[in-house]
Amino acid sequence: MPRLHRLLPVLLATALLALGCTEEPAAPTWDNPLDPQGPGGGDAFQVQAIYSGGQVVVTWNEPQGPAVFSYQILHALTSDGPFTVLGTVDAGASSFIHEEFSPNDTNYYKVRGLDRNDEPSALSNVTAAAVQVPPVVTLGATPLASRWVELTIAAAVGDTVEVDSLPDFPAPARAPLVDGTATLTWDVGLAADPEETKVIYARVRTGGVPGAAVHDSLDLDFTPDVTFVGNPAALARRDAPLRIMPSTGVTRMRFAAERAALDAAPWETPADTFTGYLLGAAADSQLVFAEFEGDLGLGWVDSVWAVPDRLQDLELILNGGSETVTGPGIPVAVEAAATQIRLAGSSADLAATPWQEYAAPVVFTHDACASGVEKNVWAQVRNDWITADALHDTVTWLPGEALGLTYTGPDTLAPATAVTLSGTAVAGTCTGPVDGVFLDPGAGETAATGLAVWTFPWTSPAAAETTTVSVAWRVTAGPETATGSFDVVIAP
């Protein structure tokens, strides 16, 4: 009995071991993403490429294990290369957008991991991700205001391009593919709504065999706007030109002061600018209605407010705001929406002055010496509706020369010294020739000798200390007189 007690643990362990051997062991965990026997076939990246929205989206899995600090995305046109690097992204990214792909061709992509030294640490499987990219259609204008659109189609292979409005290409337009590009003008046809959407289908043929088709949508927008040229806040002319934007697709247009009157208005030839419309004579705000018909088979009506400038609160600016003017002309500015202006030196003269084309500024020629140096300027502007009240302002004219005298010396004299004072005299722009030069050193006025160049004999006064003598002068030219003085220093 004791011996049996010692054998029970052994027998029990043997039975349990035999029972465990009947279960299959668990499969090992693959922890090497580059192992070709692993679930990924040794391709740690599982690269995929999808064409969507006019671009190729390349995606990949981030491998677990290798020390990857960044990824290089590579591209080729055959599965075995040669591959070129498209770009590099930091670790953590798992997608890349490729826009410069080869259209109408198969594009191949690989992803390569780089270590901290930008050295390759892992490369995707030899089997690269491939995507068949359709032709690329570039629309010439969108949204489109005309039924005609310029198309550019790019393809890496093929000889002919086909375009149609239906996916089965029942009546395609064709254009040759030259150096990977074909261009043609496509008629999208009539439209039932100004904002209708048209679909364009395109495909490339190679030796008569059609390739994959691509399509694109094009929104129509036949809604021309009418404005006045320059879009001014207020107008000066009844015949102010109208701007049509855009005029593309417009086949004819007409204008009227009321919407109901459009039916009776004559049709005009389409243009960007129309100058044949005459606004009403009343100086009130008014509407201009415009109706357009287009090659899409659509019509559109737009309108614009015309506001005549009533020429209120105008300001007259002489010589740019300067208080003096030296020349014979005075620049005059009146900021206004005007068509004509007239200028004069007096209110009476203004009424008899002819109108001239409005400009800002315009030059008024004053009467020079016929009046004083204070020049009066009267101005009046008008437009096709309103004549403004007259405006008035003054500016001081500075003639080129003024009647006067210049002393040339000497400036300092010893006491009780006989000397000759000398100088020049000039006639003013508006005076006659100088006819007299007179000096008064303090003992009474005496005529000098000469006119344009004069001399005056004088003996300086005796003085025990330095003193200054003020010599008064007077110059005459007919009835005109000018006076002044100069100083002479007496230094013992």
C-alpha positions as CSV (number, residue, x, y, z in Angstrom):
1,M,0.0,0.0,0.0
2,P,2.7,2.6,0.7
3,R,4.4,1.8,-2.6
4,L,1.2,2.5,-4.5
5,H,0.9,5.8,-2.7
6,R,4.3,6.8,-4.0
7,L,3.4,5.9,-7.6
8,L,0.2,7.9,-7.9
9,P,1.8,11.3,-8.7
10,V,3.9,9.7,-11.4
11,L,0.9,8.0,-13.0
12,L,-1.1,11.1,-12.8
13,A,1.6,13.3,-14.5
14,T,1.9,10.6,-17.3
15,A,-1.8,10.6,-17.9
16,L,-2.0,14.4,-18.1
17,L,1.0,14.5,-20.5
18,A,-0.7,11.9,-22.8
19,L,-3.9,13.9,-22.8
20,G,-2.1,17.2,-23.8
21,C,-0.4,15.7,-26.8
22,T,-3.8,15.2,-28.5
23,E,-4.1,19.1,-29.0
24,E,-2.4,21.0,-32.0
25,P,0.1,23.7,-31.1
26,A,-0.8,27.4,-31.8
27,A,0.6,29.0,-35.0
28,P,3.7,31.1,-34.5
29,T,3.4,34.9,-34.7
30,W,5.2,36.5,-37.7
31,D,7.1,39.5,-36.4
32,N,9.3,40.2,-39.5
33,P,7.4,42.2,-42.1
34,L,10.1,41.6,-44.7
35,D,9.9,37.8,-44.4
36,P,8.6,36.4,-47.8
37,Q,7.0,33.6,-45.9
38,G,4.9,36.1,-43.8
39,P,1.3,37.1,-44.5
40,G,2.5,40.1,-46.6
41,G,4.7,38.1,-48.8
42,G,7.7,40.1,-47.7
43,D,6.1,43.4,-49.0
44,A,5.9,45.5,-45.9
45,F,4.3,48.4,-47.6
46,Q,1.4,46.9,-49.6
47,V,1.5,49.9,-52.0
48,Q,-1.8,50.9,-53.8
49,A,-2.4,53.5,-56.5
50,I,-5.8,54.9,-57.4
51,Y,-6.7,57.5,-60.0
52,S,-9.3,59.9,-58.7
53,G,-10.3,63.5,-59.4
54,G,-7.6,64.1,-61.9
55,Q,-4.7,62.8,-59.8
56,V,-3.2,59.6,-58.6
57,V,-3.4,58.8,-54.9
58,V,-0.6,56.5,-53.7
59,T,-1.1,54.8,-50.3
60,W,0.9,52.3,-48.3
61,N,1.1,50.5,-44.9
62,E,3.6,51.6,-42.4
63,P,5.8,48.6,-41.6
64,Q,6.3,47.5,-38.0
65,G,9.9,46.7,-37.2
66,P,12.3,48.5,-39.5
67,A,13.6,51.9,-38.3
68,V,11.9,54.1,-41.0
69,F,12.3,57.8,-40.6
70,S,10.9,58.9,-44.0
71,Y,9.5,57.4,-47.2
72,Q,10.5,57.9,-50.8
73,I,7.8,57.5,-53.5
74,L,9.1,56.2,-56.8
75,H,7.4,56.1,-60.3
76,A,7.9,54.3,-63.6
77,L,6.0,53.5,-66.8
78,T,6.9,49.8,-66.7
79,S,6.8,47.4,-63.9
80,D,10.6,46.8,-63.9
81,G,11.5,50.5,-64.2
82,P,13.6,52.5,-64.3
83,F,12.0,54.1,-61.3
84,T,12.5,57.8,-60.5
85,V,11.9,59.5,-57.1
86,L,8.7,61.6,-57.0
87,G,9.2,62.9,-53.5
88,T,9.9,62.2,-49.9
89,V,7.5,62.4,-46.9
90,D,8.2,62.0,-43.2
91,A,7.4,58.8,-41.2
92,G,3.9,58.8,-40.1
93,A,2.5,59.7,-43.5
94,S,0.9,56.9,-45.6
95,S,-0.2,58.7,-48.8
96,F,1.2,60.8,-51.6
97,I,-0.6,62.8,-54.4
98,H,0.9,62.5,-57.9
99,E,-0.4,65.1,-60.4
100,E,2.4,64.9,-63.1
101,F,1.5,61.4,-64.1
102,S,1.5,60.0,-67.6
103,P,-2.0,60.1,-69.0
104,N,-3.6,57.3,-71.0
105,D,-0.8,55.0,-69.8
106,T,-0.1,52.6,-67.0
107,N,1.8,54.2,-64.1
108,Y,3.8,52.2,-61.6
109,Y,4.6,53.2,-58.0
110,K,6.9,51.9,-55.3
111,V,7.6,53.1,-51.8
112,R,11.0,52.9,-50.1
113,G,11.8,53.5,-46.4
114,L,14.8,55.6,-45.4
115,D,16.7,55.5,-42.1
116,R,17.9,58.5,-40.1
117,N,20.8,58.9,-42.5
118,D,18.5,58.9,-45.6
119,E,19.8,55.5,-46.5
120,P,17.4,52.9,-47.9
121,S,16.2,50.6,-45.1
122,A,13.4,48.7,-46.9
123,L,11.9,48.6,-50.4
124,S,8.5,47.5,-51.4
125,N,8.0,44.3,-53.3
126,V,9.2,44.0,-56.9
127,T,5.5,43.9,-57.9
128,A,4.8,47.7,-58.0
129,A,1.3,49.2,-57.6
130,A,-0.1,50.0,-61.1
131,V,-2.9,52.2,-62.2
132,Q,-4.3,52.9,-65.7
133,V,-4.7,56.7,-66.0
134,P,-7.2,57.9,-68.6
135,P,-6.5,60.9,-70.9
136,V,-6.5,64.3,-69.2
137,V,-9.1,66.8,-70.5
138,T,-8.4,70.5,-69.9
139,L,-11.4,72.8,-70.4
140,G,-10.7,76.2,-71.9
141,A,-13.2,78.1,-69.8
142,T,-15.4,77.3,-66.9
143,P,-18.1,78.3,-66.2
144,L,-19.0,78.6,-69.9
145,A,-21.1,81.5,-71.4
146,S,-21.0,80.1,-74.9
147,R,-21.8,76.8,-76.5
148,W,-18.2,76.6,-77.8
149,V,-15.4,75.4,-75.6
150,E,-11.7,74.9,-76.3
151,L,-10.5,71.5,-75.2
152,T,-6.9,70.3,-74.7
153,I,-6.4,66.6,-74.3
154,A,-3.2,65.1,-73.1
155,A,-2.1,61.4,-73.6
156,A,1.2,59.6,-73.5
157,V,0.1,57.0,-76.1
158,G,-2.3,57.0,-79.1
159,D,-2.8,58.8,-82.4
160,T,-6.3,60.2,-82.3
161,V,-8.6,61.8,-79.8
162,E,-12.4,61.5,-79.8
163,V,-14.9,63.8,-78.0
164,D,-18.6,63.3,-77.6
165,S,-21.5,64.3,-75.3
166,L,-22.6,60.7,-74.8
167,P,-20.6,57.9,-73.2
168,D,-21.0,55.5,-76.2
169,F,-19.5,58.1,-78.6
170,P,-22.3,58.0,-81.3
171,A,-21.0,61.0,-83.2
172,P,-17.6,62.0,-81.9
173,A,-15.4,64.9,-83.0
174,R,-11.9,63.8,-83.7
175,A,-8.5,65.5,-83.6
176,P,-5.0,64.1,-84.1
177,L,-2.7,63.6,-81.1
178,V,0.6,65.4,-81.8
179,D,3.4,65.2,-79.3
180,G,1.0,64.0,-76.6
181,T,-1.5,66.8,-77.1
182,A,-4.7,67.3,-79.1
183,T,-6.7,70.6,-79.2
184,L,-10.2,71.1,-80.7
185,T,-13.2,73.3,-80.3
186,W,-16.3,71.4,-79.1
187,D,-19.9,72.4,-79.4
188,V,-21.7,71.6,-76.2
189,G,-25.1,72.3,-77.9
190,L,-28.1,74.2,-76.9
191,A,-29.1,74.6,-73.2
192,A,-32.5,74.8,-71.5
193,D,-31.2,76.7,-68.4
194,P,-28.5,79.4,-68.0
195,E,-26.9,77.3,-65.3
196,E,-27.1,73.9,-66.9
197,T,-24.3,71.3,-66.6
198,K,-22.9,69.7,-69.7
199,V,-20.8,66.5,-69.7
200,I,-17.9,65.9,-72.1
201,Y,-16.6,62.4,-72.8
202,A,-13.1,61.9,-74.3
203,R,-11.0,58.9,-75.3
204,V,-7.8,58.1,-77.2
205,R,-7.6,55.7,-80.1
206,T,-4.4,53.8,-80.9
207,G,-4.4,52.3,-84.4
208,G,-8.2,52.4,-84.5
209,V,-8.6,50.8,-81.1
210,P,-10.3,53.0,-78.5
211,G,-8.8,53.3,-75.0
212,A,-10.5,54.0,-71.7
213,A,-12.9,57.0,-71.7
214,V,-12.8,59.9,-69.3
215,H,-15.5,62.5,-68.7
216,D,-15.7,65.9,-67.2
217,S,-18.5,68.3,-66.4
218,L,-18.8,71.9,-67.4
219,D,-21.2,74.4,-65.8
220,L,-22.9,76.9,-68.0
221,D,-23.4,80.5,-67.0
222,F,-25.1,82.7,-69.6
223,T,-25.8,85.7,-67.3
224,P,-24.2,88.8,-69.0
225,D,-23.9,91.9,-66.8
226,V,-24.4,95.4,-68.1
227,T,-22.6,98.3,-66.4
228,F,-21.4,101.7,-67.4
229,V,-17.8,101.9,-68.5
230,G,-15.7,102.6,-65.4
231,N,-18.7,101.9,-63.2
232,P,-19.0,105.5,-62.1
233,A,-21.2,106.6,-59.2
234,A,-22.6,109.4,-61.3
235,L,-22.7,110.2,-65.0
236,A,-21.9,113.2,-67.1
237,R,-23.1,112.2,-70.5
238,R,-26.4,110.9,-71.8
239,D,-24.5,108.8,-74.3
240,A,-22.4,107.1,-71.6
241,P,-21.0,103.9,-73.0
242,L,-22.3,100.6,-71.6
243,R,-20.0,97.7,-70.8
244,I,-21.1,94.1,-71.4
245,M,-19.4,91.4,-69.3
246,P,-18.9,88.9,-70.6
247,S,-20.0,89.3,-74.2
248,T,-18.9,85.8,-74.9
249,G,-21.6,83.7,-76.5
250,V,-23.9,86.8,-77.0
251,T,-25.4,86.7,-80.5
252,R,-27.5,89.9,-80.2
253,M,-28.5,92.4,-77.6
254,R,-30.9,95.4,-77.1
255,F,-31.6,98.1,-74.6
256,A,-34.6,100.1,-73.3
257,A,-35.6,102.4,-70.5
258,E,-38.3,100.0,-69.4
259,R,-38.4,96.2,-69.3
260,A,-41.7,96.2,-71.2
261,A,-40.2,98.3,-74.0
262,L,-37.5,95.7,-74.7
263,D,-39.7,93.9,-77.2
264,A,-39.9,97.0,-79.4
265,A,-36.2,97.9,-79.1
266,P,-33.9,97.2,-82.1
267,W,-31.4,94.3,-81.8
268,E,-27.7,95.4,-81.8
269,T,-24.6,93.6,-82.8
270,P,-22.9,92.1,-79.7
271,A,-19.8,93.9,-78.4
272,D,-17.9,94.4,-75.2
273,T,-18.8,98.1,-75.3
274,F,-22.0,99.7,-76.7
275,T,-22.1,103.4,-77.3
276,G,-25.5,103.7,-79.1
277,Y,-27.8,104.2,-76.1
278,L,-29.0,107.6,-75.1
279,L,-30.2,108.2,-71.6
280,G,-33.3,110.3,-70.8
281,A,-33.1,114.1,-70.7
282,A,-34.6,114.4,-67.2
283,A,-31.9,114.8,-64.5
284,D,-33.3,111.9,-62.5
285,S,-32.0,108.4,-61.7
286,Q,-33.2,106.0,-64.4
287,L,-32.8,102.3,-65.3
288,V,-31.4,100.8,-68.4
289,F,-32.7,97.4,-69.2
290,A,-30.6,95.1,-71.4
291,E,-31.7,91.8,-73.1
292,F,-29.2,89.3,-74.4
293,E,-29.6,86.2,-76.6
294,G,-26.8,83.7,-76.8
295,D,-25.6,80.8,-79.0
296,L,-26.7,78.4,-76.2
297,G,-30.2,79.2,-77.2
298,L,-30.8,81.2,-74.0
299,G,-32.0,84.7,-73.2
300,W,-31.1,86.9,-70.3
301,V,-32.2,90.3,-69.0
302,D,-30.1,92.6,-66.8
303,S,-30.4,96.2,-65.8
304,V,-28.2,99.1,-64.4
305,W,-29.1,102.4,-62.7
306,A,-28.0,105.6,-64.4
307,V,-27.5,108.5,-61.9
308,P,-26.9,111.9,-63.5
309,D,-24.4,114.1,-61.5
310,R,-26.2,117.1,-60.2
311,L,-23.0,119.1,-59.8
312,Q,-23.5,120.1,-56.2
313,D,-20.9,121.1,-53.6
314,L,-18.2,121.7,-56.1
315,E,-14.8,123.1,-55.2
316,L,-12.6,125.4,-57.3
317,I,-8.8,124.6,-56.9
318,L,-6.3,127.1,-58.4
319,N,-2.7,126.2,-59.0
320,G,-3.0,122.9,-57.1
321,G,-3.9,124.8,-53.9
322,S,-0.8,127.1,-53.9
323,E,-1.5,130.8,-53.1
324,T,1.0,132.1,-55.6
325,V,1.7,131.5,-59.3
326,T,4.7,132.7,-61.3
327,G,3.9,131.9,-64.9
328,P,1.2,133.3,-67.3
329,G,-1.1,130.2,-66.8
330,I,-3.1,129.2,-63.7
331,P,-4.1,125.5,-63.5
332,V,-7.8,125.3,-62.6
333,A,-9.4,122.1,-61.3
334,V,-13.1,121.4,-60.6
335,E,-13.6,117.8,-59.6
336,A,-17.0,117.0,-61.2
337,A,-18.7,114.6,-63.6
338,A,-18.9,117.3,-66.2
339,T,-18.7,117.5,-70.0
340,Q,-17.7,121.2,-70.5
341,I,-16.0,124.1,-68.6
342,R,-15.4,127.8,-69.1
343,L,-13.1,130.2,-67.4
344,A,-12.7,134.0,-67.1
345,G,-11.1,136.7,-65.0
346,S,-14.5,138.3,-64.0
347,S,-18.1,137.3,-63.6
348,A,-19.1,139.5,-66.5
349,D,-16.5,138.0,-68.8
350,L,-17.6,134.4,-67.8
351,A,-21.1,134.8,-69.2
352,A,-19.6,135.7,-72.6
353,T,-16.9,133.0,-72.6
354,P,-17.4,130.0,-74.9
355,W,-17.6,126.5,-73.4
356,Q,-14.7,124.1,-73.9
357,E,-14.3,120.4,-73.3
358,Y,-14.1,119.6,-69.7
359,A,-10.7,118.6,-68.3
360,A,-9.2,118.5,-64.8
361,P,-7.1,120.5,-64.6
362,V,-7.4,123.1,-67.4
363,V,-5.2,126.1,-67.7
364,F,-6.5,129.7,-67.5
365,T,-4.2,132.4,-69.0
366,H,-4.4,135.6,-66.9
367,D,-4.0,139.1,-68.2
368,A,-0.5,139.6,-66.8
369,C,0.2,143.3,-66.4
370,A,-3.2,144.5,-67.5
371,S,-4.4,144.3,-63.9
372,G,-2.8,143.9,-60.4
373,V,-1.0,140.9,-59.1
374,E,-4.1,139.6,-57.4
375,K,-5.7,137.5,-60.1
376,N,-9.4,136.6,-60.0
377,V,-10.5,133.4,-61.6
378,W,-14.2,132.4,-62.3
379,A,-15.1,128.9,-63.4
380,Q,-18.3,127.1,-64.4
381,V,-18.9,123.5,-65.4
382,R,-21.9,121.7,-66.9
383,N,-22.9,118.2,-68.1
384,D,-25.6,116.8,-70.3
385,W,-28.2,117.5,-67.6
386,I,-27.1,120.3,-65.3
387,T,-25.3,123.7,-65.5
388,A,-23.5,124.4,-62.1
389,D,-23.3,127.7,-60.4
390,A,-20.2,129.8,-61.1
391,L,-17.2,129.3,-58.8
392,H,-14.7,132.1,-57.8
393,D,-11.3,132.2,-56.2
394,T,-8.0,134.3,-56.3
395,V,-4.3,133.7,-56.6
396,T,-1.3,136.0,-56.3
397,W,0.8,136.4,-59.4
398,L,4.5,136.8,-58.8
399,P,6.0,138.6,-61.9
400,G,9.4,137.5,-63.1
401,E,11.0,140.9,-62.2
402,A,9.9,143.7,-59.9
403,L,11.0,147.4,-60.0
404,G,13.8,147.7,-57.5
405,L,17.5,148.4,-56.6
406,T,20.5,146.3,-55.7
407,Y,23.5,147.7,-53.7
408,T,26.9,146.2,-54.6
409,G,29.2,148.0,-52.1
410,P,31.3,148.8,-50.2
411,D,29.8,147.2,-47.0
412,T,32.3,148.5,-44.4
413,L,34.0,152.0,-44.3
414,A,36.4,153.8,-42.1
415,P,35.0,157.0,-40.5
416,A,35.1,160.2,-42.6
417,T,36.1,158.4,-45.8
418,A,35.2,159.7,-49.2
419,V,33.9,156.7,-51.3
420,T,31.6,155.9,-54.2
421,L,28.6,153.7,-53.4
422,S,27.4,151.6,-56.4
423,G,24.7,149.2,-57.5
424,T,22.1,148.4,-60.2
425,A,18.4,149.1,-60.8
426,V,15.9,147.0,-62.7
427,A,12.5,147.7,-64.2
428,G,9.6,145.4,-63.2
429,T,7.8,143.1,-65.6
430,C,4.8,145.4,-65.7
431,T,6.7,148.8,-65.6
432,G,8.4,151.0,-68.1
433,P,12.2,151.6,-68.1
434,V,13.9,153.0,-64.9
435,D,14.1,156.8,-65.1
436,G,15.4,157.7,-61.6
437,V,17.6,156.4,-58.8
438,F,17.7,158.4,-55.5
439,L,19.6,157.7,-52.3
440,D,19.4,159.3,-48.8
441,P,22.2,158.4,-46.4
442,G,20.6,160.6,-43.8
443,A,21.1,164.1,-45.0
444,G,18.3,164.2,-47.6
445,E,17.5,162.4,-50.8
446,T,19.9,163.0,-53.7
447,A,19.8,161.6,-57.3
448,A,22.4,159.0,-58.1
449,T,24.4,159.0,-61.3
450,G,23.2,156.4,-63.8
451,L,20.2,154.1,-63.9
452,A,20.7,150.4,-64.7
453,V,24.2,150.9,-63.2
454,W,24.4,153.7,-60.7
455,T,27.0,155.4,-58.5
456,F,26.7,157.8,-55.6
457,P,29.7,159.8,-54.1
458,W,29.6,159.9,-50.3
459,T,31.8,160.7,-47.3
460,S,31.2,158.4,-44.4
461,P,30.4,160.2,-41.1
462,A,33.0,160.5,-38.3
463,A,32.4,158.0,-35.6
464,A,34.3,157.1,-32.5
465,E,32.8,153.5,-32.4
466,T,31.4,151.1,-34.8
467,T,28.0,152.2,-36.1
468,T,25.6,151.2,-38.9
469,V,24.2,153.7,-41.4
470,S,20.9,152.9,-43.1
471,V,20.8,154.3,-46.6
472,A,17.3,154.7,-48.0
473,W,16.7,154.4,-51.8
474,R,13.9,155.1,-54.2
475,V,13.6,153.9,-57.9
476,T,11.1,155.3,-60.3
477,A,9.8,154.1,-63.7
478,G,7.2,156.5,-65.0
479,P,4.3,156.5,-62.4
480,E,5.7,153.4,-60.7
481,T,7.9,153.8,-57.6
482,A,9.8,151.3,-55.5
483,T,11.5,152.0,-52.2
484,G,13.9,150.3,-49.7
485,S,17.2,150.6,-47.9
486,F,20.6,149.0,-47.4
487,D,23.2,149.2,-44.6
488,V,26.8,150.4,-44.5
489,V,29.0,149.7,-41.4
490,I,31.3,152.4,-40.1
491,A,34.2,150.9,-38.2
492,P,37.0,153.0,-36.7
